[in-house]
Amino acid sequence: MLIASLRAQCGGPRDGALLRFSLGNALLNTGDAQAAIEELQRAVAFDPAYSAAWKLLGKACLATDRRDDAAAAWRQGIEAARQRGDKQAEKEMAVFLRRLEKPAQD
């Protein structure tokens, strides 16, 4: 199983932002958003400029109804994307943030 294989590498010489991002993504895809959040937080701790990890962290937070945490992750991700010149990630997270902050329409 992919998740078991990725977890086996954690703490080893290949541990880092990409491994934790991959594990977080796999966990989120199986519906374990809480575990995904933990791994994605580790990914951005390894590399605070990893905009894709911030974007996925926001999605995982939203999946657990942690709206404020999702917004904070996307704000940090937008800044990381700006620093790296990653215009696409910056635009995507800006859209997610606008949708999140938009008042509910009945």
N, C-alpha and C positions, 0 to 999 in steps of 0.2 A: 504494500500500500504506500502511496506517495507520502502521506503525512508521517507515517512511521519512519520512512527512509529519510525524510527531511529532519525529523526530530533526532534521529540517530547522529546527524552531523552537527547538531547544536553543541557548542562548547568545544568543538574540535578546531583544527587549523582552518577549516573552510567557513567557520562561523562568521557572520557579518550581516550587513544590511540586506544583501540580495537573498541570502538564505532565509533570513527572518521574514522578508517580504514574501518570498515564495511560500513559506509555511503559513503565514497569515492569509495569503490569497487562497491556499488550499483549504484552510479551516473555514474561511468565510463561504467558500463554494459548497461546503458540506453543511452549512447552517450553524456552525459554532462561532457566532460573531464575538462572543466574549473572549474565547481563546484567541481569535484572530486579532482582537484589539491588543491583547498582551504581546503578541509576536510583532505586530506592526509598531507598537511603541518601542520595542527593542530595535526594530529596523531603523527608526528615526533617531534613536539614541546612538547607534553605530554611525549613521550618516544624516545629520540634521538637514542637509540640502537635498535629500532624496524625495523629490516632489511626488513621484508615483506612490511612494509609501504613505505620504501625508494624505493623498487623495483617497487611497483605499482605507486608511484609518478613519477618515471622515465617514465613508460609507459604512464601515463596521459599527461605528458609534451610532449612526442613524438607525442601523438595523436593531440596535438594542435600546432605541428610543432615547438616546443620550444626545439630544439636539444641541445643547450648548457645547458639548465636547466635539461634536461633528463640526460645528461652526468654527471652533478654535483650531481644529486640525486643518480645516480648509484654509483658514487665514494664514496659518504658518506655512502651509503648502504653497499658497499663492506667493508668499515672500520667497520661499525656497526656489520656486519656479522662476521668479523674476531674476534672482541672483544667478541662476544657471542659464537664463535666456530660453527657457522652455515655454514658449508662448502658448502651445496647445494645452499643456497641463494647467497653465495659469488661467486660460479662458474657461476650461471645463470646470475648474474649482470655483471660479467666479460665478458661473451659472448655477452650480449646486448651492452655493452660499445665498445667492439671490432667491432661489426657490425656497430655501429653508427659512429665510427671513421674511418672505412675503406673507402678509396676513392671510389667514384662512378665509376663503370666500365661500359663502353659503348660498 
